[in-house]
Amino acid sequence: MAKGADVIIIGGGIIGVACAYALARSHVKRVVLIERGELGRQSSRASAGMLAPQAEAEGPGPFFDLCLAARDRYRGLADEIRDATGEDIEYCRWGLLYLLDPTEHEAAKGRAIWQRAAGLRVEELSGPEVRALEPALNPEIGGALFFPDEAHVRPCTVVSGLAAGARAGGVEILENVEAVDFILDEDRLRGVNIGGKTILADTVVACAGAWSGRLLDRIGHRLPVEPVRGQIIRARFERPPLTHPVWGPVGYLVPRLNGELLIGTTVEQAGFASTSTLAGVAELCEAARVMVPSLMTAPLDRTWAGLRPRLPDGLPAIGRFADIPNLVVATGHYRNGILLGPLTGELISDLVLDKEPPFPLQAFSPDRFVG
C-alpha cells in the first residue's frame, strides 16, 4: 500500500531541512524529507557560514532585500534552535572586513554611498586603520570596507539544528534514499517512487541543490542548474590570528570560536566531481598568503569540497511552475545557501499553505527559464 504525506521534500541540504523545519513550525503534520546521501554533505558543507549580504551585493534590488531579511532572521533563529534542540549554531555578529585592491577604491566608495542611503552601516578604513583592527593582515593592504552588521555561523550545526527541530515537530527524514521517479497525473504530481516504494503527497518540494535540474528533467521541466565546485581548507590554532572574517580579492578567511580558521573558496566548473584537488588547495593557500603571510606556518588541518547550485542569472529559483501547481521549487542559491536557507524555508512553507509570502517572488520564479 502506498504511504501518504502532506508534503514530500526532495533534498536534505540547508534548503531542504529549513523547509522541513518551517513546515513543522506551521503545524503541517505529515512531512517526509528524502535525501540521496547524508544531510548537508554537499553545498551546505562547502560553506564557511558567512551571513554577508552587504559584502556580496552588487547593487540594490529584490535579491539584496531578500538577503538582508535572511541575515536578520538569524538573530532570533540562534536562540530558537538552542531552546528547541540544545544546538548552538555559533551565531557570531563580528562584522566583516572587505579588503580593497588599488583598483577598487572608487567602486568601494560607490557601494558605501548606496548602502548608507539604504540605512545600512558601512565604514571606510585606510590601510593603517585596517591593520590596527587586524594586525596580522598583509601590510601592503591599502584599505577596506568594514560591515559591522555582517555575521557568520557554523553551517553543519545549522543543518543539524534545523533537522533536529524538524524531527521534533514530526517530520520523517529519510537519508541515503534517492527519489527515483515522480508520479505525474495530468497537471499534478501524485507523489514519488523511492526504492520500490510509493509515497503519495499533496505537495512536492524540489530542493535537490546541484541535482535539481536532473530531478526536474524527469517531468520535462528545464531548470538550468549548474554545479559549481567549491573547495575549502581549515587550519587550527590555539588562538586564531584574526578576530573578524576577512574577504579579499582572491578569497576569504573566517575564524571560529574553537580556534579554527577557514580559508575559501574556489569557484570551479568541474561537473559533478566533488573531491578536493591539489590545484584547489594551492589556490587557497596562495589566497591566504596574500592576505595573512604568517598563515604559511600554520598546520593544514583538513580540506573538503562541495557542489553549489548556480542558475544562469545568479538568482535562486523559489516558487511554482505554472503548469504543476503542487510542485514547489527552491534551488539555485549558489553562494548564499546558508544565508538564505532559513528564510527560504519559511517562504516555501507559506507557498505550501497558500499564504501570501512577505516578499514578492516574481524575480525568483522557476518559470523564468521556460521557453
C-alpha positions as CSV (number, residue, x, y, z in Angstrom):
1,M,0.0,0.0,0.0
2,A,1.3,3.5,-0.8
3,K,2.3,5.6,2.0
4,G,0.7,9.1,2.3
5,A,2.1,12.5,3.2
6,D,1.0,16.1,3.1
7,V,4.4,17.3,1.8
8,I,7.4,15.5,0.3
9,I,10.7,17.4,0.4
10,I,13.4,16.1,-2.0
11,G,16.8,17.3,-0.9
12,G,18.4,17.4,2.6
13,G,20.8,20.3,2.4
14,I,20.3,23.6,4.2
15,I,17.3,24.4,2.0
16,G,15.5,21.1,2.5
17,V,15.9,20.9,6.2
18,A,14.9,24.6,6.5
19,C,11.7,23.8,4.6
20,A,11.0,20.9,6.9
21,Y,11.7,23.0,10.0
22,A,9.4,25.8,8.8
23,L,6.6,23.4,7.8
24,A,6.8,21.7,11.2
25,R,6.6,25.1,13.0
26,S,3.5,25.8,10.8
27,H,2.0,22.5,12.2
28,V,2.0,20.6,8.9
29,K,1.8,17.1,10.4
30,R,2.8,14.7,7.6
31,V,6.1,15.8,6.1
32,V,8.7,13.5,4.6
33,L,12.2,14.6,3.6
34,I,14.2,12.4,1.2
35,E,17.9,12.9,0.9
36,R,20.0,10.9,-1.6
37,G,23.0,10.9,0.8
38,E,23.6,12.4,4.2
39,L,22.1,15.7,5.4
40,G,24.1,18.7,4.4
41,R,27.0,16.9,2.8
42,Q,27.3,18.9,-0.4
43,S,26.9,22.7,-0.9
44,S,26.0,23.3,2.8
45,R,29.2,21.6,3.8
46,A,31.3,23.7,1.4
47,S,30.3,26.9,3.0
48,A,32.2,28.9,5.6
49,G,28.9,30.1,7.0
50,M,29.2,33.9,6.3
51,L,26.0,35.9,6.5
52,A,27.3,38.7,4.4
53,P,24.7,40.3,2.1
54,Q,26.4,43.7,2.2
55,A,29.8,42.3,1.1
56,E,28.2,40.2,-1.6
57,A,25.9,42.8,-3.1
58,E,26.5,44.4,-6.4
59,G,23.6,46.8,-6.0
60,P,20.1,47.3,-4.5
61,G,17.1,45.3,-5.6
62,P,14.8,42.4,-4.7
63,F,17.6,39.9,-4.2
64,F,19.6,42.3,-1.9
65,D,16.4,42.9,0.1
66,L,15.8,39.2,0.4
67,C,19.4,38.6,1.6
68,L,19.1,41.4,4.3
69,A,15.9,39.9,5.6
70,A,17.6,36.5,5.7
71,R,20.5,37.9,7.7
72,D,18.1,39.5,10.2
73,R,16.2,36.1,10.5
74,Y,19.3,34.6,12.1
75,R,19.2,36.9,15.1
76,G,16.2,35.1,16.5
77,L,17.0,31.7,14.9
78,A,20.1,31.0,17.0
79,D,18.1,31.2,20.3
80,E,15.1,29.4,18.7
81,I,17.2,26.4,17.8
82,R,19.1,26.4,21.0
83,D,15.9,26.4,23.0
84,A,14.3,23.7,20.9
85,T,17.2,21.3,20.4
86,G,20.2,22.4,22.5
87,E,22.2,23.0,19.4
88,D,24.5,26.1,19.3
89,I,24.8,27.3,15.7
90,E,27.6,29.7,16.8
91,Y,25.9,32.9,15.5
92,C,28.7,35.5,15.7
93,R,28.0,39.0,14.8
94,W,31.6,40.1,14.5
95,G,31.3,42.2,11.3
96,L,33.4,41.6,8.2
97,L,36.4,43.3,6.6
98,Y,36.2,43.6,2.8
99,L,39.7,44.2,1.6
100,L,40.3,46.5,-1.4
101,D,43.0,46.4,-4.0
102,P,44.1,49.8,-5.6
103,T,41.6,49.5,-8.5
104,E,38.6,49.1,-6.2
105,H,38.6,52.3,-4.1
106,E,36.2,54.2,-6.3
107,A,33.8,51.3,-6.6
108,A,34.0,50.8,-2.8
109,K,33.0,54.4,-2.3
110,G,30.0,53.9,-4.5
111,R,29.0,50.8,-2.6
112,A,29.3,52.6,0.7
113,I,27.2,55.5,-0.6
114,W,24.2,53.5,-1.8
115,Q,24.3,51.2,1.2
116,R,24.3,54.1,3.6
117,A,21.4,55.6,1.6
118,A,19.6,52.4,2.4
119,G,20.2,52.9,6.1
120,L,23.0,50.3,6.4
121,R,26.2,50.7,8.3
122,V,29.5,50.8,6.3
123,E,32.8,52.1,7.4
124,E,35.7,53.1,5.1
125,L,39.1,52.2,6.5
126,S,42.6,53.2,5.5
127,G,45.4,50.8,5.4
128,P,46.7,51.7,8.8
129,E,43.2,51.5,10.2
130,V,42.8,48.0,8.7
131,R,46.0,46.8,10.4
132,A,45.0,48.4,13.7
133,L,41.9,46.3,13.6
134,E,43.7,43.1,12.3
135,P,47.5,43.4,12.9
136,A,48.2,40.1,11.2
137,L,47.0,41.3,7.8
138,N,49.5,42.0,5.0
139,P,51.0,45.5,5.5
140,E,50.5,46.2,1.8
141,I,46.7,46.2,2.1
142,G,45.7,49.7,1.2
143,G,42.2,49.9,2.7
144,A,38.9,48.1,3.3
145,L,35.2,48.5,3.9
146,F,34.0,47.3,7.3
147,F,30.5,46.0,7.6
148,P,29.8,45.8,11.3
149,D,26.4,44.0,11.0
150,E,27.6,41.1,9.0
151,A,27.8,37.8,10.9
152,H,28.7,34.1,10.5
153,V,27.5,30.7,11.8
154,R,28.7,27.1,11.8
155,P,26.9,25.6,8.7
156,C,26.9,21.9,9.8
157,T,25.3,22.9,13.1
158,V,22.7,25.0,11.4
159,V,21.7,22.0,9.3
160,S,21.7,19.6,12.2
161,G,19.8,22.0,14.4
162,L,17.1,22.6,11.8
163,A,16.9,18.9,11.2
164,A,16.5,18.2,14.9
165,G,13.8,20.8,15.2
166,A,12.0,19.3,12.2
167,R,12.1,15.8,13.6
168,A,10.8,17.1,17.0
169,G,7.9,18.6,15.0
170,G,7.1,15.2,13.5
171,V,9.0,15.4,10.2
172,E,10.2,12.0,8.9
173,I,13.7,12.3,7.4
174,L,15.0,9.5,5.1
175,E,18.7,9.6,4.3
176,N,20.6,7.6,1.7
177,V,17.4,7.3,-0.3
178,E,17.2,8.6,-3.9
179,A,13.9,9.8,-5.4
180,V,13.7,7.5,-8.4
181,D,10.7,8.9,-10.2
182,F,7.7,11.3,-9.9
183,I,4.2,10.1,-10.2
184,L,2.5,12.6,-12.6
185,D,-1.2,12.7,-13.1
186,E,-2.3,15.2,-15.8
187,D,-1.3,18.6,-14.3
188,R,-0.5,17.4,-10.7
189,L,2.1,15.3,-9.0
190,R,0.7,12.5,-7.0
191,G,3.9,11.6,-5.3
192,V,7.3,9.8,-5.8
193,N,8.6,6.3,-6.1
194,I,11.7,5.5,-4.0
195,G,13.4,2.2,-3.5
196,G,10.4,0.3,-4.8
197,K,8.0,2.1,-2.5
198,T,5.5,4.8,-3.4
199,I,4.8,7.9,-1.3
200,L,1.8,9.9,-2.3
201,A,1.6,13.6,-1.3
202,D,-0.5,16.7,-1.7
203,T,2.6,18.8,-2.4
204,V,6.2,18.1,-3.5
205,V,9.1,20.5,-2.8
206,A,12.1,20.0,-5.1
207,C,15.3,21.4,-3.4
208,A,18.0,19.0,-4.5
209,G,20.7,21.6,-5.0
210,A,23.0,21.0,-7.9
211,W,20.9,17.9,-8.8
212,S,17.7,19.8,-9.1
213,G,18.0,20.2,-12.9
214,R,18.4,16.4,-13.3
215,L,15.5,15.8,-11.0
216,L,13.1,18.1,-12.8
217,D,14.1,16.8,-16.2
218,R,12.2,13.6,-15.3
219,I,8.9,15.5,-15.6
220,G,10.0,17.5,-18.6
221,H,10.8,20.8,-16.9
222,R,14.1,22.5,-17.7
223,L,15.8,24.3,-14.9
224,P,19.4,25.0,-15.9
225,V,21.1,24.4,-12.6
226,E,24.9,24.2,-12.9
227,P,27.1,22.5,-10.2
228,V,30.0,24.8,-9.2
229,R,32.6,23.1,-7.1
230,G,33.9,25.0,-4.1
231,Q,36.9,23.8,-2.2
232,I,37.7,24.9,1.3
233,I,40.6,24.3,3.7
234,R,40.9,24.6,7.5
235,A,43.8,25.4,9.7
236,R,43.6,25.2,13.5
237,F,45.2,27.4,16.2
238,E,45.0,27.7,19.9
239,R,44.2,31.3,19.1
240,P,43.2,32.4,15.6
241,P,45.3,35.2,14.1
242,L,42.1,37.1,13.2
243,T,39.1,38.4,15.1
244,H,36.9,39.2,12.1
245,P,36.0,37.4,8.9
246,V,38.1,38.9,6.1
247,W,37.1,38.9,2.4
248,G,39.8,39.7,-0.1
249,P,40.0,39.9,-3.9
250,V,41.3,36.3,-4.0
251,G,39.5,34.6,-1.2
252,Y,38.2,34.8,2.4
253,L,39.2,33.9,5.9
254,V,36.7,33.0,8.6
255,P,37.8,32.5,12.3
256,R,35.7,30.3,14.5
257,L,35.2,30.2,18.3
258,N,37.2,27.0,18.7
259,G,40.4,28.2,17.1
260,E,39.7,27.0,13.6
261,L,40.3,29.3,10.6
262,L,38.5,28.5,7.3
263,I,40.1,29.5,4.0
264,G,37.9,29.6,1.0
265,T,36.8,29.1,-1.6
266,T,37.4,28.0,-5.2
267,V,34.9,28.5,-8.0
268,E,35.2,25.6,-10.5
269,Q,33.2,24.2,-13.3
270,A,34.1,20.5,-12.6
271,G,30.8,18.8,-13.4
272,F,29.6,16.7,-10.5
273,A,33.1,15.9,-9.2
274,S,33.1,17.0,-5.6
275,T,36.6,16.0,-4.4
276,S,39.4,18.3,-3.3
277,T,42.3,18.7,-5.6
278,L,46.0,19.8,-5.2
279,A,45.4,22.7,-7.5
280,G,42.5,23.9,-5.4
281,V,44.4,23.6,-2.2
282,A,47.3,25.5,-3.8
283,E,45.0,28.3,-4.9
284,L,43.5,28.7,-1.4
285,C,46.9,28.6,0.2
286,E,48.1,31.4,-2.1
287,A,45.0,33.4,-1.2
288,A,45.7,33.0,2.5
289,R,49.4,34.0,1.9
290,V,48.3,37.2,0.1
291,M,46.0,38.3,3.0
292,V,48.0,37.0,6.0
293,P,51.5,35.9,5.2
294,S,52.1,34.4,8.6
295,L,49.5,31.7,7.9
296,M,52.0,29.8,5.8
297,T,53.5,28.4,9.0
298,A,50.1,27.0,10.2
299,P,49.4,23.3,10.1
300,L,46.9,22.2,7.5
301,D,44.0,20.5,9.4
302,R,41.5,19.5,6.7
303,T,40.3,20.0,3.1
304,W,36.9,19.3,1.6
305,A,34.6,20.4,-1.2
306,G,31.0,20.6,-2.3
307,L,28.8,21.4,-5.2
308,R,27.0,24.8,-5.1
309,P,23.9,25.1,-7.4
310,R,24.0,28.1,-9.7
311,L,21.4,29.3,-12.2
312,P,22.5,31.5,-15.2
313,D,21.3,34.8,-13.8
314,G,22.8,34.1,-10.3
315,L,19.4,34.3,-8.6
316,P,17.7,31.4,-6.8
317,A,14.5,29.7,-8.0
318,I,11.8,29.9,-5.4
319,G,8.2,29.2,-6.4
320,R,6.0,27.1,-8.5
321,F,5.8,26.0,-12.2
322,A,2.6,27.4,-13.5
323,D,1.5,24.1,-15.1
324,I,2.1,21.9,-12.0
325,P,0.7,23.9,-9.1
326,N,1.5,21.4,-6.4
327,L,5.3,21.3,-7.3
328,V,7.3,23.9,-5.4
329,V,10.9,24.6,-6.3
330,A,13.7,26.0,-4.0
331,T,17.2,25.8,-5.6
332,G,20.0,27.8,-7.2
333,H,21.0,29.6,-4.1
334,Y,24.7,29.3,-5.1
335,R,26.9,31.1,-2.6
336,N,24.1,32.2,-0.4
337,G,22.5,28.9,0.7
338,I,23.4,29.2,4.3
339,L,22.3,32.9,4.4
340,L,19.0,32.3,2.6
341,G,18.2,28.8,3.9
342,P,16.0,29.6,6.9
343,L,14.1,32.4,5.2
344,T,13.6,30.3,2.1
345,G,12.1,27.5,4.2
346,E,9.6,30.0,5.6
347,L,8.7,31.3,2.1
348,I,8.2,27.7,0.9
349,S,6.0,27.0,3.9
350,D,3.9,30.0,3.1
351,L,3.5,28.8,-0.5
352,V,2.6,25.3,0.5
353,L,-0.1,26.7,2.9
354,D,-1.3,29.1,0.2
355,K,-0.3,32.1,2.2
356,E,1.0,35.3,0.6
357,P,4.8,35.4,1.2
358,P,6.1,38.6,2.8
359,F,8.4,39.2,-0.2
360,P,7.5,39.4,-3.9
361,L,8.9,36.3,-5.5
362,Q,8.4,37.1,-9.2
363,A,12.1,37.7,-9.8
364,F,12.8,34.2,-8.5
365,S,10.1,32.3,-10.4
366,P,11.4,28.9,-11.8
367,D,9.2,29.7,-14.8
368,R,11.6,32.5,-15.9
369,F,13.7,29.9,-17.8
370,V,10.7,28.4,-19.7
371,G,10.9,28.9,-23.4
